[in-house]
């Protein structure tokens, strides 16, 4: 409508206003009506105005109907996206848009929304599985404590020293599991402090702390490499190295073996590598080792280190919180190499 009015205004300004309102030239000796030869402004307006009004009316009707249809077709994908968003808001993460048609902006938005729903669904499923496993793991030491107390209540003559020792072990197990869950949750949140930490010094302190466990299992523990500065949380990074080395010792061969910790700087990254001997691992087993509460099928379990399957899961969460990567490589002769790459300080 605006375009039509502007066009008519242009005709008036640049054409009709220059047409005289009366004929200035009159022919001589020719018997014809003057108006038929020399049109004037009033006659042109009389003939042009009704047709212009009809054209404007047609443009109005065509614009409304055509605009309604065009807007409906263009906004139909947006309606589908809104429906999917409303379903997700109500808790249903299984609904997908799966928009077909040409690759326009709406198609890109729908695909991005579907991808977001896929990630949300996987994340929620992982959290539910984690909560279920955590409650199951915590129930075990609590059930043991309750059983021991019931037995002691029914049999007062039972030795108190044995009861206290077993309750202490069950309580220690529950505390260690709770602390591991807290560290795992802290790493998953990703809000870590940033300070300069040398992984080589942390690795040496960890090796010194875990040396008695290595000697008990007749495992040779070696630390090599150069300075490895990173920017991160010193406590979490220390827990990361401790878990890696402890897992390397516990998962080693029953009768001796070796664990090597290497630190250094690589291409645009600070590298920590922990290598240990042990049983052979199939490549398809490696991704599951980073999942919470997953225990290796050939794990060596003892009373002093039962484990809840959270060691590598905590390492994975700490590495992700520091914007790093972790890679597991099986050794053909047996054992595992864990390589962690973190942004340098």
C-alpha positions as a printed NumPy array, in Angstrom:
array([[  0.   ,   0.   ,   0.   ],
       [  2.781,   2.418,   0.885],
       [  4.59 ,   1.554,  -2.359],
       [  1.368,   2.125,  -4.362],
       [  0.664,   5.479,  -2.711],
       [  4.257,   6.591,  -3.312],
       [  3.986,   5.576,  -6.969],
       [  0.747,   7.578,  -7.424],
       [  2.278,  10.524,  -5.633],
       [  5.215,  10.356,  -8.02 ],
       [  2.824,  10.406, -10.978],
       [  1.095,  13.471,  -9.528],
       [  4.266,  15.372,  -8.678],
       [  6.187,  14.702, -11.865],
       [  3.441,  14.332, -14.439],
       [ -0.099,  15.502, -13.683],
       [  0.853,  18.768, -12.057],
       [  2.461,  19.892, -15.327],
       [ -0.642,  19.176, -17.409],
       [ -2.533,  22.443, -17.895],
       [ -6.016,  22.769, -16.488],
       [ -7.267,  24.175, -19.817],
       [ -6.192,  23.98 , -23.437],
       [ -3.888,  26.765, -24.483],
       [ -3.606,  25.877, -28.181],
       [ -6.671,  25.758, -30.348],
       [ -6.586,  24.394, -33.911],
       [ -7.976,  26.499, -36.762],
       [-10.036,  25.07 , -39.571],
       [-10.409,  21.662, -37.891],
       [-13.892,  20.705, -36.711],
       [-12.996,  18.424, -33.732],
       [-13.705,  18.713, -30.015],
       [-10.944,  20.508, -28.221],
       [-10.98 ,  18.082, -25.215],
       [-10.428,  15.128, -27.509],
       [ -7.229,  16.648, -28.824],
       [ -5.86 ,  18.533, -25.832],
       [ -6.533,  16.634, -22.542],
       [ -6.602,  18.797, -19.436],
       [ -5.788,  17.983, -15.807],
       [ -9.344,  17.743, -14.593],
       [-10.289,  15.225, -17.256],
       [ -7.215,  13.131, -16.556],
       [ -7.97 ,  13.102, -12.849],
       [-11.576,  12.183, -13.491],
       [-10.496,   9.192, -15.562],
       [ -7.423,   8.226, -13.463],
       [ -8.678,   8.525,  -9.867],
       [-11.276,   5.67 ,  -9.91 ],
       [ -8.847,   3.289, -11.537],
       [ -6.088,   4.239,  -9.121],
       [ -8.435,   3.647,  -6.194],
       [ -9.369,   0.237,  -7.615],
       [ -5.709,  -0.67 ,  -8.004],
       [ -4.992,   0.414,  -4.402],
       [ -7.901,  -1.688,  -3.168],
       [ -6.566,  -4.686,  -5.086],
       [ -3.09 ,  -4.117,  -3.642],
       [ -4.555,  -3.943,  -0.146],
       [ -6.482,  -7.192,  -0.506],
       [ -3.601,  -8.957,  -2.256],
       [ -1.113,  -7.73 ,   0.34 ],
       [ -3.217,  -8.873,   3.295],
       [ -4.019, -12.322,   1.876],
       [ -0.581, -12.924,   0.382],
       [  1.184, -11.619,   3.488],
       [ -0.938, -13.85 ,   5.71 ],
       [ -0.134, -16.936,   3.634],
       [  3.545, -16.072,   3.303],
       [  3.924, -15.303,   7.001],
       [  2.157, -18.549,   7.894],
       [  4.479, -20.593,   5.713],
       [  7.576, -18.816,   6.97 ],
       [  6.613, -19.005,  10.638],
       [  5.468, -22.655,  10.57 ],
       [  8.99 , -23.903,  11.474],
       [  9.065, -21.414,  14.346],
       [  5.833, -22.93 ,  15.635],
       [  7.447, -26.389,  15.604],
       [ 10.466, -25.056,  17.484],
       [  8.194, -23.379,  20.039],
       [  6.311, -26.65 ,  20.548],
       [  9.548, -28.538,  21.123],
       [ 10.742, -25.879,  23.582],
       [  7.451, -26.081,  25.47 ],
       [  7.716, -29.891,  25.639],
       [ 11.274, -29.605,  26.958],
       [ 10.118, -27.061,  29.531],
       [  7.552, -29.583,  30.784],
       [ 10.297, -32.185,  31.273],
       [  9.971, -34.194,  28.039],
       [ 13.411, -34.328,  26.415],
       [ 12.534, -37.015,  23.86 ],
       [ 10.641, -34.716,  21.477],
       [ 12.641, -33.637,  18.414],
       [ 11.84 , -31.131,  15.671],
       [ 13.596, -32.864,  12.745],
       [ 12.758, -30.004,  10.393],
       [ 12.863, -30.861,   6.7  ],
       [ 13.213, -28.586,   3.715],
       [ 15.834, -26.166,   2.536],
       [ 18.836, -25.222,   4.652],
       [ 17.738, -21.787,   5.787],
       [ 18.032, -20.014,   9.142],
       [ 15.04 , -21.882,  10.596],
       [ 16.567, -25.233,   9.615],
       [ 19.84 , -24.294,  11.318],
       [ 17.971, -23.195,  14.443],
       [ 15.949, -26.423,  14.535],
       [ 19.057, -28.585,  14.092],
       [ 20.864, -26.676,  16.84 ],
       [ 17.843, -27.107,  19.123],
       [ 17.713, -30.863,  18.423],
       [ 21.42 , -31.136,  19.177],
       [ 20.906, -29.278,  22.455],
       [ 18.065, -31.63 ,  23.405],
       [ 20.276, -34.64 ,  22.619],
       [ 22.968, -33.331,  24.942],
       [ 20.462, -32.468,  27.664],
       [ 18.856, -35.908,  27.482],
       [ 22.248, -37.626,  27.67 ],
       [ 23.308, -35.388,  30.561],
       [ 20.106, -36.022,  32.524],
       [ 20.398, -39.77 ,  31.931],
       [ 24.004, -39.666,  33.117],
       [ 23.029, -37.727,  36.237],
       [ 20.229, -40.171,  37.029],
       [ 22.564, -43.118,  36.561],
       [ 25.167, -41.389,  38.718],
       [ 22.654, -40.713,  41.506],
       [ 21.468, -44.31 ,  41.41 ],
       [ 25.015, -45.675,  41.567],
       [ 25.993, -43.224,  44.303],
       [ 23.048, -44.203,  46.482],
       [ 23.853, -47.872,  45.903],
       [ 27.505, -47.414,  46.838],
       [ 26.655, -45.409,  49.955],
       [ 24.073, -47.958,  51.015],
       [ 26.729, -50.688,  51.276],
       [ 28.844, -49.285,  54.16 ],
       [ 25.719, -48.08 ,  55.956],
       [ 24.154, -51.538,  55.677],
       [ 27.367, -53.098,  56.999],
       [ 27.372, -50.751,  59.987],
       [ 23.745, -51.511,  60.725],
       [ 24.346, -55.252,  60.521],
       [ 27.324, -55.042,  62.87 ],
       [ 25.331, -53.006,  65.377],
       [ 22.403, -55.446,  65.218],
       [ 24.759, -58.367,  65.829],
       [ 26.404, -56.568,  68.755],
       [ 23.025, -55.754,  70.291],
       [ 21.86 , -59.364,  70.042],
       [ 25.19 , -60.777,  71.242],
       [ 26.594, -58.522,  74.002],
       [ 29.354, -61.021,  74.7  ],
       [ 30.882, -60.476,  71.258],
       [ 34.283, -58.821,  71.297],
       [ 34.072, -55.04 ,  71.261],
       [ 37.49 , -54.588,  69.656],
       [ 36.463, -56.52 ,  66.559],
       [ 33.189, -54.594,  66.346],
       [ 34.917, -51.23 ,  66.663],
       [ 37.468, -52.189,  64.015],
       [ 34.815, -53.226,  61.521],
       [ 32.678, -50.155,  62.206],
       [ 35.742, -47.979,  61.744],
       [ 36.46 , -49.602,  58.367],
       [ 32.858, -49.176,  57.205],
       [ 32.773, -45.571,  58.394],
       [ 36.072, -44.831,  56.671],
       [ 34.701, -46.339,  53.486],
       [ 31.591, -44.124,  53.625],
       [ 33.657, -40.988,  54.312],
       [ 36.063, -41.692,  51.443],
       [ 33.178, -42.312,  49.064],
       [ 31.418, -39.106,  50.146],
       [ 34.602, -37.072,  49.69 ],
       [ 35.098, -38.608,  46.25 ],
       [ 31.544, -37.671,  45.282],
       [ 32.113, -34.099,  46.478],
       [ 35.326, -33.804,  44.465],
       [ 33.597, -35.26 ,  41.425],
       [ 30.749, -32.764,  41.754],
       [ 33.188, -29.897,  42.171],
       [ 35.008, -30.909,  39.019],
       [ 31.742, -31.255,  37.084],
       [ 30.722, -27.699,  38.018],
       [ 33.917, -26.381,  36.455],
       [ 34.306, -23.369,  38.773],
       [ 37.958, -23.919,  39.729],
       [ 40.478, -21.449,  41.053],
       [ 43.349, -20.367,  38.84 ],
       [ 46.877, -20.31 ,  40.161],
       [ 50.235, -21.399,  38.814],
       [ 50.94 , -25.05 ,  39.644],
       [ 53.974, -27.116,  38.648],
       [ 52.784, -30.644,  37.912],
       [ 56.32 , -32.02 ,  38.248],
       [ 56.466, -30.965,  41.91 ],
       [ 52.988, -32.347,  42.571],
       [ 53.996, -35.618,  40.899],
       [ 57.083, -35.922,  43.135],
       [ 55.019, -35.274,  46.277],
       [ 52.427, -37.822,  45.172],
       [ 55.074, -40.444,  44.467],
       [ 56.601, -39.876,  47.907],
       [ 53.183, -40.232,  49.561],
       [ 52.231, -43.403,  47.674],
       [ 55.678, -45.012,  47.889],
       [ 54.684, -47.269,  50.858],
       [ 51.714, -48.625,  48.86 ],
       [ 53.998, -49.249,  45.879],
       [ 56.588, -51.031,  48.051],
       [ 53.876, -53.142,  49.645],
       [ 52.818, -54.317,  46.196],
       [ 56.445, -54.545,  44.976],
       [ 55.827, -51.937,  42.289],
       [ 58.693, -49.743,  41.08 ],
       [ 57.59 , -46.091,  41.108],
       [ 59.569, -43.639,  38.939],
       [ 59.153, -39.906,  38.302],
       [ 60.79 , -38.355,  35.221],
       [ 60.463, -35.249,  33.087],
       [ 60.835, -31.502,  33.401],
       [ 58.845, -28.655,  34.883],
       [ 55.198, -28.621,  33.794],
       [ 53.502, -25.327,  34.768],
       [ 49.722, -25.052,  34.435],
       [ 47.078, -22.612,  35.664],
       [ 44.513, -24.338,  37.845],
       [ 43.344, -25.483,  41.251],
       [ 46.267, -26.963,  43.18 ],
       [ 44.045, -29.2  ,  45.318],
       [ 42.14 , -30.646,  42.366],
       [ 45.291, -31.138,  40.304],
       [ 46.899, -32.921,  43.252],
       [ 43.853, -35.17 ,  43.54 ],
       [ 44.049, -35.867,  39.801],
       [ 47.671, -37.044,  39.964],
       [ 47.033, -39.006,  43.161],
       [ 44.142, -40.897,  41.602],
       [ 46.14 , -41.655,  38.448],
       [ 49.154, -42.979,  40.352],
       [ 47.051, -44.888,  42.887],
       [ 45.061, -46.549,  40.111],
       [ 48.292, -47.383,  38.282],
       [ 49.666, -49.083,  41.404],
       [ 46.499, -50.957,  42.343],
       [ 45.805, -52.122,  38.781],
       [ 49.348, -53.439,  38.371],
       [ 50.403, -57.037,  38.23 ],
       [ 49.868, -58.975,  41.476],
       [ 53.569, -59.823,  41.691],
       [ 55.454, -56.613,  40.988],
       [ 55.527, -54.231,  38.055],
       [ 56.372, -50.617,  37.38 ],
       [ 54.696, -47.22 ,  37.281],
       [ 56.272, -44.268,  35.506],
       [ 55.15 , -40.654,  35.915],
       [ 56.399, -38.245,  33.267],
       [ 55.798, -34.492,  33.085],
       [ 56.795, -31.953,  30.472],
       [ 55.674, -29.403,  27.935],
       [ 54.433, -30.405,  24.493],
       [ 52.948, -28.547,  21.543],
       [ 50.882, -25.747,  23.093],
       [ 50.089, -27.935,  26.119],
       [ 51.495, -29.199,  29.398],
       [ 51.664, -33.003,  29.397],
       [ 51.301, -35.466,  32.254],
       [ 51.754, -39.145,  31.397],
       [ 51.272, -42.059,  33.799],
       [ 52.275, -45.49 ,  32.505],
       [ 51.868, -48.785,  34.305],
       [ 52.258, -52.465,  33.613],
       [ 49.365, -54.793,  34.219],
       [ 46.789, -56.982,  32.494],
       [ 45.889, -56.435,  28.871],
       [ 42.965, -54.157,  28.13 ],
       [ 40.744, -54.324,  25.066],
       [ 40.323, -50.995,  23.21 ],
       [ 36.547, -51.114,  23.67 ],
       [ 37.033, -51.15 ,  27.452],
       [ 38.855, -47.809,  27.566],
       [ 35.924, -45.346,  27.221],
       [ 34.022, -47.047,  30.065],
       [ 36.986, -46.679,  32.432],
       [ 36.21 , -42.94 ,  32.629],
       [ 32.594, -43.521,  33.681],
       [ 31.661, -43.179,  37.37 ],
       [ 31.385, -46.412,  39.388],
       [ 32.877, -48.518,  36.603],
       [ 35.394, -51.048,  37.848],
       [ 37.715, -52.924,  35.552],
       [ 36.935, -56.614,  35.152],
       [ 40.52 , -57.573,  36.002],
       [ 40.919, -55.168,  38.876],
       [ 42.941, -56.362,  41.856],
       [ 40.873, -55.612,  44.952],
       [ 42.155, -55.759,  48.496],
       [ 40.854, -54.785,  51.878],
       [ 42.994, -51.662,  52.074],
       [ 41.822, -50.369,  48.713],
       [ 38.358, -51.553,  47.804],
       [ 37.586, -48.661,  45.462],
       [ 34.27 , -47.398,  44.192],
       [ 35.16 , -46.956,  40.541],
       [ 35.426, -43.159,  40.872],
       [ 39.183, -42.725,  40.42 ],
       [ 39.374, -42.108,  36.682],
       [ 35.937, -40.47 ,  36.636],
       [ 37.239, -37.834,  39.055],
       [ 40.361, -37.417,  36.921],
       [ 38.191, -36.946,  33.842],
       [ 36.027, -34.307,  35.514],
       [ 39.077, -32.392,  36.807],
       [ 40.688, -32.443,  33.358],
       [ 37.498, -31.114,  31.747],
       [ 37.201, -28.406,  34.414],
       [ 40.69 , -27.224,  33.409],
       [ 39.837, -27.286,  29.668],
       [ 42.182, -30.193,  29.067],
       [ 42.015, -33.596,  27.406],
       [ 42.692, -37.138,  28.615],
       [ 43.648, -40.073,  26.417],
       [ 43.93 , -43.751,  27.372],
       [ 46.241, -46.018,  25.383],
       [ 46.556, -49.747,  26.086],
       [ 50.011, -51.302,  26.009],
       [ 50.271, -54.354,  23.782],
       [ 52.258, -56.345,  26.353],
       [ 49.826, -55.327,  29.117],
       [ 49.12 , -52.174,  31.038],
       [ 47.868, -48.678,  30.311],
       [ 49.197, -45.239,  29.429],
       [ 47.124, -42.258,  30.585],
       [ 48.065, -38.981,  28.873],
       [ 46.671, -35.69 ,  30.202],
       [ 47.105, -32.457,  28.265],
       [ 46.341, -29.17 ,  29.997],
       [ 46.656, -25.566,  28.821],
       [ 50.033, -24.182,  29.918],
       [ 50.27 , -21.447,  32.528]])
